């Protein structure tokens, strides 16, 4: 185990320096220095957002606290939206409603073809690949760009942040932007072409980014974001309720992280999340180890026999977008 965080040598990508500190921690430290320099540009960023922006709300802490910060800065989105899913935690919907009502934010719940969405999720489950959250993440990305384009805004304010999410082994996930991979998984399992859902391939993504000029701004990185403080502020101001672990505002995501990944692949994403929190000074390593010993809780979405009998496969067992992979490798190399 790393001498600083709770990642172990079960991760293929991990290396340790002479002090026993892993490469993930060292990369986090370097990127944190870059973040501290960039946060001085907060006034410029807020000025840009006055031209118009949208924001997606999941009911989780990141996006909820982000909306609070925007309101405090006197900024309102042209539209806030939530993507309605079959397994949404009712608490998440309540949290979103409390914020948008209190802040008088224009808000819309986006509904897609539920049957087609379920079929795509099940295709991933049967395929036996690690990241069965790709359908949700991809559709949300596609919707976000589509809504920004429809509303004629250049900026999307996102809840991604370095403090809580700065560490994640590449082998524990797979990029949701690879539409070629998603279509092939669906076709391999169902025998049909994927249609009827919001989608955004590399060409369309580049169109939105470079032609339309739509930019994703992770505004939380311009603040000193601490979970405990943020939770208290949200509770005291809006009656917002927290969740046991990160990304548990959806039962499917909760089951994916707390059951599917640990049982089938031996991956406990809490290790990455807690390692980020250790590096950002929000918890100690001892506290993280104690939390890891707690029993994982999840709502039973699929029974074990429904997914454990299927062989484990990699995303690379299906077609991949070669150009997307080349670009991704270049970006990863630049970050290193």
C-alpha positions in Angstrom: 0.0 0.0 0.0 1.1 3.6 -0.7 2.6 5.2 2.4 0.3 8.2 1.8 -3.0 7.0 0.4 -4.9 3.7 0.4 -4.1 2.5 -3.1 -2.3 -0.9 -3.3 -0.1 -2.8 -5.7 -3.2 -4.7 -7.0 -3.4 -1.8 -9.4 -1.3 -2.6 -12.5 -0.5 1.0 -13.2 0.8 1.8 -9.7 4.5 2.5 -8.9 6.2 3.7 -5.7 9.0 6.1 -5.2 11.8 5.7 -2.6 9.5 7.3 0.1 6.8 4.7 -0.7 4.5 7.3 -2.2 2.6 6.1 -5.3 2.5 7.8 -8.7 -1.1 8.7 -8.3 -0.4 10.8 -5.2 2.6 12.5 -7.0 0.5 13.3 -10.0 -2.3 14.6 -7.7 0.3 16.9 -6.0 1.5 18.3 -9.3 -2.0 18.9 -10.6 -2.9 20.6 -7.3 -0.1 23.1 -7.8 -1.5 23.9 -11.3 -5.0 24.2 -9.8 -3.8 26.7 -7.2 -2.3 28.9 -9.9 -5.4 28.6 -12.1 -7.9 29.5 -9.2 -6.5 33.1 -9.3 -8.6 33.4 -12.5 -11.9 32.9 -10.7 -13.1 36.5 -11.3 -12.4 36.1 -15.1 -14.3 32.8 -15.1 -17.3 34.3 -13.3 -17.3 37.2 -15.8 -17.4 34.7 -18.7 -20.4 32.9 -17.1 -22.4 36.1 -17.1 -22.8 35.5 -20.9 -24.9 32.5 -20.2 -24.5 28.9 -19.0 -26.3 25.7 -18.2 -25.8 23.2 -15.4 -26.8 19.5 -14.8 -28.1 18.6 -11.4 -27.9 15.0 -10.0 -28.9 15.8 -6.4 -25.4 14.8 -5.3 -23.1 17.1 -3.3 -20.8 18.3 -6.1 -23.5 19.7 -8.4 -25.7 20.9 -5.5 -22.8 22.9 -3.8 -21.8 24.2 -7.2 -25.3 25.7 -7.7 -25.1 27.3 -4.3 -21.7 28.9 -5.2 -23.1 30.2 -8.4 -26.1 31.7 -6.7 -23.8 33.3 -4.1 -21.8 34.9 -7.0 -25.1 36.3 -8.3 -25.3 34.0 -11.3 -28.2 32.0 -12.6 -28.1 29.4 -15.3 -30.3 29.8 -18.4 -31.4 26.3 -17.5 -30.6 23.6 -15.0 -31.6 20.1 -15.8 -31.7 16.5 -14.5 -31.7 13.3 -16.5 -34.4 11.1 -15.2 -33.5 7.4 -14.8 -35.4 4.3 -13.6 -33.2 3.9 -10.5 -33.0 7.5 -9.2 -32.9 7.7 -5.4 -36.0 9.7 -4.4 -33.7 11.6 -2.0 -31.8 13.0 -5.0 -34.9 14.3 -6.6 -35.9 16.0 -3.3 -32.5 17.6 -3.0 -32.7 19.0 -6.5 -36.2 20.3 -5.9 -35.2 22.0 -2.6 -32.3 23.9 -4.3 -34.1 25.0 -7.5 -37.1 26.2 -5.6 -35.2 28.1 -3.0 -32.9 29.7 -5.6 -35.7 30.2 -8.2 -33.7 28.4 -10.9 -35.3 27.6 -14.3 -35.3 23.8 -14.2 -36.3 20.9 -16.5 -36.3 17.1 -16.0 -35.1 15.3 -19.2 -37.0 12.1 -20.1 -35.6 9.7 -22.6 -36.8 6.3 -24.0 -36.8 4.3 -20.8 -37.2 0.9 -22.5 -34.3 1.5 -24.9 -32.1 2.8 -22.1 -32.9 -0.3 -20.0 -32.0 -2.5 -23.0 -28.7 -0.7 -23.4 -27.8 -1.1 -19.7 -28.6 -4.8 -19.8 -26.5 -5.3 -22.9 -23.5 -3.9 -20.9 -24.4 -6.2 -18.0 -24.5 -9.3 -20.2 -21.3 -8.2 -22.0 -19.5 -8.5 -18.7 -17.4 -5.4 -19.1 -16.2 -3.3 -16.1 -17.7 0.1 -16.8 -21.5 -0.6 -17.1 -22.1 3.1 -16.2 -21.0 4.1 -19.8 -24.6 4.3 -21.1 -25.6 6.8 -18.3 -22.4 8.9 -18.6 -22.5 9.0 -22.4 -26.2 9.9 -22.6 -25.7 12.6 -20.0 -22.7 14.0 -22.0 -24.7 14.0 -25.2 -27.7 15.7 -23.6 -25.5 18.4 -22.0 -24.0 19.4 -25.3 -27.3 19.2 -27.1 -29.0 21.4 -24.4 -26.1 24.0 -24.5 -26.5 24.2 -28.3 -30.3 24.5 -28.1 -30.0 27.4 -25.6 -27.2 29.1 -27.5 -24.8 29.1 -24.6 -21.0 28.6 -24.7 -20.5 27.4 -21.2 -21.5 24.3 -19.2 -20.7 24.4 -15.5 -19.7 20.9 -14.3 -19.2 19.4 -10.9 -16.0 17.5 -11.6 -13.3 18.5 -9.2 -9.7 17.7 -8.2 -10.3 17.7 -4.4 -12.6 14.7 -4.4 -12.0 13.1 -7.8 -8.4 13.8 -8.6 -7.3 10.1 -8.3 -8.8 7.2 -10.4 -6.8 4.3 -11.9 -7.4 4.2 -15.7 -7.8 0.4 -15.5 -10.8 0.8 -13.2 -12.9 2.5 -15.8 -13.4 3.1 -19.5 -14.2 6.5 -21.3 -17.8 7.1 -21.9 -17.1 9.1 -25.0 -16.2 6.0 -27.1 -19.5 5.7 -29.0 -18.0 3.0 -31.3 -17.5 0.8 -28.3 -21.0 1.4 -26.9 -22.7 0.7 -30.2 -20.7 -2.5 -30.7 -21.5 -3.8 -27.2 -25.2 -3.2 -27.8 -25.2 -4.8 -31.3 -23.1 -7.8 -30.1 -25.6 -8.6 -27.4 -29.0 -7.6 -29.0 -28.2 -8.1 -32.7 -29.6 -4.6 -33.4 -28.3 -1.2 -34.2 -28.4 1.3 -31.4 -31.0 4.1 -32.1 -33.4 6.3 -30.3 -31.1 7.7 -27.5 -29.0 10.9 -27.3 -25.5 10.0 -28.6 -22.3 12.0 -29.3 -19.4 10.5 -31.2 -15.9 12.0 -31.5 -16.9 13.9 -34.7 -19.9 15.5 -33.0 -18.0 16.2 -29.8 -15.3 18.0 -31.8 -18.1 20.0 -33.6 -19.6 21.1 -30.3 -16.2 21.9 -28.9 -14.4 23.6 -31.8 -17.1 24.8 -34.1 -19.8 25.8 -31.6 -17.2 26.7 -29.0 -19.0 25.0 -26.1 -16.7 24.8 -23.0 -17.0 22.7 -19.9 -15.9 24.6 -16.8 -15.2 22.6 -13.6 -15.9 25.6 -11.3 -15.3 23.8 -8.0 -11.6 23.7 -8.8 -11.6 27.5 -8.4 -12.7 27.2 -4.7 -11.3 25.3 -1.7 -13.9 22.6 -1.8 -14.3 20.6 1.4 -17.1 18.0 1.7 -18.0 18.4 5.3 -18.2 22.2 5.1 -20.2 21.9 1.8 -22.6 19.4 3.4 -23.3 21.6 6.4 -23.9 24.7 4.2 -26.3 22.8 1.9 -28.2 21.3 4.9 -28.4 24.6 6.8 -29.5 26.6 3.8 -31.7 24.2 1.9 -32.4 21.1 4.1 -30.2 19.1 1.6 -29.6 15.5 2.8 -26.3 13.6 2.3 -25.6 10.0 1.1 -23.4 7.3 2.7 -20.9 7.3 -0.1 -20.0 9.3 -3.3 -22.3 8.9 -6.3 -25.1 7.2 -4.4 -27.8 9.5 -5.7 -28.8 6.7 -8.1 -29.5 3.1 -7.0 -27.9 1.7 -10.2 -24.7 3.6 -9.6 -24.7 2.6 -6.0 -25.1 -1.1 -6.9 -22.5 -0.7 -9.7 -19.9 0.7 -7.3 -20.8 -1.3 -4.1 -21.7 -4.7 -5.6 -20.9 -5.2 -9.3 -17.3 -3.9 -9.3 -16.1 -5.3 -6.0 -17.8 -8.7 -6.4 -17.0 -9.3 -10.0 -13.8 -7.4 -10.6 -12.4 -6.9 -7.1 -12.5 -3.1 -7.6 -13.4 -0.8 -4.7 -13.7 2.7 -6.0 -13.8 4.0 -2.5 -10.1 3.6 -2.4 -9.6 6.1 -5.1 -12.1 8.5 -3.6 -10.6 8.3 -0.2 -7.1 8.7 -1.6 -8.2 12.0 -3.2 -9.7 13.1 0.2 -6.4 12.2 2.0 -4.4 14.3 -0.5 -6.7 17.2 -0.2 -6.5 17.0 3.6 -10.2 16.2 4.2 -9.6 12.8 6.0 -6.6 11.0 7.4 -5.3 7.7 6.1 -6.4 6.0 9.3 -10.0 7.3 8.9 -10.0 6.0 5.3 -8.9 2.5 6.3 -11.6 2.4 9.0 -14.2 3.5 6.3 -12.9 0.7 4.0 -13.7 -1.8 6.7 -17.3 -0.8 6.8 -19.7 -3.1 5.1 -20.7 -1.8 1.6 -24.4 -1.0 1.3 -26.4 -1.2 -1.9 -30.0 -1.5 -3.1 -30.4 -4.9 -4.9 -31.0 -3.9 -8.5 -29.8 -7.2 -10.0 -29.3 -10.5 -8.2 -25.8 -12.0 -8.1 -26.7 -14.9 -10.4 -27.8 -12.5 -13.1 -24.3 -11.1 -13.6 -21.8 -13.4 -11.9 -22.4 -16.4 -14.3 -21.3 -14.2 -17.3 -17.6 -14.3 -18.0 -15.6 -11.1 -17.3 -14.6 -9.3 -20.5 -12.7 -6.1 -21.3 -14.0 -3.1 -23.3 -11.2 -3.9 -25.7 -13.0 -7.2 -26.6 -15.4 -5.0 -28.6 -14.8 -2.5 -31.3 -13.1 0.8 -30.2 -12.8 4.2 -31.8 -9.2 4.3 -32.8 -9.0 8.1 -33.1 -10.6 8.5 -29.7 -8.0 6.2 -28.2 -5.1 8.0 -29.9 -6.4 11.4 -28.6 -6.9 9.9 -25.1 -3.4 8.6 -25.0 -2.0 11.9 -26.0 -4.0 13.7 -23.2 -2.9 11.1 -20.6 0.8 11.5 -21.7 0.5 15.3 -21.4 -0.9 15.0 -17.9 2.0 12.8 -16.8 
